[in-house]
C-alpha cells in the first residue's frame, strides 16, 4: 500500500502546523509531592517542512527544540512523550529538562509525568513531578475535534508506516 496516499488528509500541515501548548508545573524538589512551581512551556505538535517527505513531530520545552531527542508513541487514547537530551546538556540552558516523560490524558487537555534530569540538577532520585494543562491549540482544521486528535492520528500513521 502506498502510504503517501493516506497523507492527503494531513496536507494542511504544509501551510499550518498543528500544535498543543501546555502550561506546566514541576515539584519544588525531588522529594516534594505537594509543592508545585511554574514549569517550562511544553509544546507538542506536527509540522510538514517543504524539504521533508512526511510530517515530522514538533516537541519544544519553552523555545528549545527537543524533537530529535524525543520519542512520541500512542497507547490507546494516551500519548506518551519521552525526551532524553542529556548529550546536549553543555549547550542547553540550565533550566531545560534533559530527561523527561509525559503521558497526555485521553482527553488531551492535561498530562502527568516526571523530570529525571535538569540542566541545573542532572542526577538524583526520585524524579521531579511534572504536570501540565493545555493552554492553546493551533492549526487544527474544523474537520478535527482538536489538535490532540490530529497529533494522535499522525503518531499512529508514522508508527504504522515504520517512521517511529
C-alpha positions in Angstrom: 0.0 0.0 0.0 1.3 3.5 -0.9 1.4 5.3 2.4 1.7 8.6 0.5 -2.0 8.4 -0.5 -3.0 8.2 3.2 -1.1 11.5 3.8 -3.6 13.6 1.8 -5.8 14.2 4.9 -2.8 15.9 6.5 -1.9 18.1 3.6 -3.0 21.2 5.6 0.2 20.8 7.6 2.2 22.2 4.7 0.7 25.6 5.5 -0.3 25.4 9.1 1.5 23.3 11.8 -0.7 21.7 14.4 0.3 22.1 18.0 -0.9 22.0 21.6 0.8 24.2 24.2 0.8 23.1 27.8 1.5 25.3 30.8 3.4 23.1 33.2 4.3 22.8 36.9 7.2 20.9 38.4 7.7 19.9 42.0 9.9 22.2 44.0 12.4 19.4 44.8 12.8 15.7 44.0 11.3 14.9 47.4 8.3 17.3 47.2 4.9 15.9 46.4 2.7 18.9 47.1 4.8 22.0 46.5 4.5 22.8 42.8 6.3 25.6 40.9 5.7 27.0 37.4 7.5 24.9 34.8 8.6 25.2 31.2 6.0 25.6 28.5 5.6 22.3 26.7 4.6 22.3 23.0 3.6 19.1 21.2 2.6 19.0 17.5 3.4 18.3 13.9 4.7 20.3 11.0 5.5 19.4 7.4 8.5 21.3 6.2 8.9 21.6 2.4 12.1 19.6 2.5 10.6 16.7 4.4 8.7 13.8 2.6 6.4 13.3 5.6 5.1 15.3 8.6 7.5 15.5 11.5 6.9 15.8 15.2 7.5 19.2 16.9 8.4 19.0 20.6 9.5 22.1 22.5 10.4 22.9 26.1 10.0 26.7 26.2 11.8 27.6 22.9 14.2 24.7 23.0 13.6 22.2 20.1 13.6 18.7 21.5 12.1 16.7 18.6 15.3 15.0 17.5 15.9 13.7 21.1 12.3 12.6 21.8 10.0 9.7 21.1 6.3 10.0 20.7 4.1 6.9 20.9 0.4 6.3 21.1 -1.1 3.9 23.7 -4.8 3.8 23.1 -6.0 7.4 23.5 -2.9 8.3 25.6 0.1 9.9 24.0 3.5 9.2 25.7 6.4 11.5 25.1 9.9 10.7 26.3 12.7 13.2 26.0 16.4 12.5 26.5 18.8 15.3 25.6 21.4 14.6 28.2 24.1 14.6 25.5 23.3 18.3 24.8 23.5 19.4 28.4 26.6 21.5 27.9 24.9 23.7 25.2 21.4 23.9 26.7 20.2 26.5 29.2 20.5 25.3 32.8 16.7 25.5 33.2 15.9 22.9 30.5 14.7 19.5 31.3 17.2 16.9 30.0 15.3 13.7 30.7 11.5 13.8 31.0 8.4 11.8 30.3 4.9 13.0 29.8 1.7 11.0 29.4 -1.1 13.0 27.9 -4.5 12.1 29.2 -7.2 10.6 26.8 -9.0 14.0 26.8 -5.8 15.6 25.6 -6.3 18.5 28.0 -3.7 17.6 30.6 -0.6 15.4 31.2 1.2 13.9 34.1 4.9 13.0 34.1 8.3 13.3 35.6 11.6 15.0 35.0 14.6 12.8 35.8 17.3 15.3 34.9 17.5 19.0 34.6 20.4 21.2 33.4 20.8 22.5 36.9 20.2 19.1 38.6 21.4 16.4 36.2 21.4 13.4 38.6 19.5 12.1 41.5 16.4 10.3 42.6 13.4 10.3 42.8 12.4 12.3 39.7 10.7 15.6 39.9 6.9 15.5 39.4 5.8 17.3 36.3 2.2 18.1 35.1 0.5 20.4 32.7 -2.7 21.7 31.3 -3.4 22.7 27.7 -3.4 26.4 27.1 -3.8 26.7 23.3 -4.4 24.5 20.3 -3.3 25.9 17.0 -3.8 24.7 13.4 -6.4 22.0 13.8 -8.9 22.3 10.9 -12.6 22.3 11.7 -12.9 18.7 10.4 -11.0 17.5 13.5 -12.1 17.8 17.1 -8.9 19.4 18.3 -5.1 19.4 17.8 -4.6 16.3 20.0 -6.8 14.2 17.7 -4.6 15.2 14.8 -1.4 14.5 16.8 -2.8 11.1 17.7 -3.7 10.3 14.1 -0.2 11.3 12.8 1.6 9.4 15.6 -0.3 6.3 14.6 0.3 6.9 10.9 4.1 7.4 11.5 4.2 4.2 13.6 2.1 2.2 11.0 4.5 3.3 8.3 7.7 2.5 10.1 8.7 6.1 10.7 8.9 5.9 14.5 
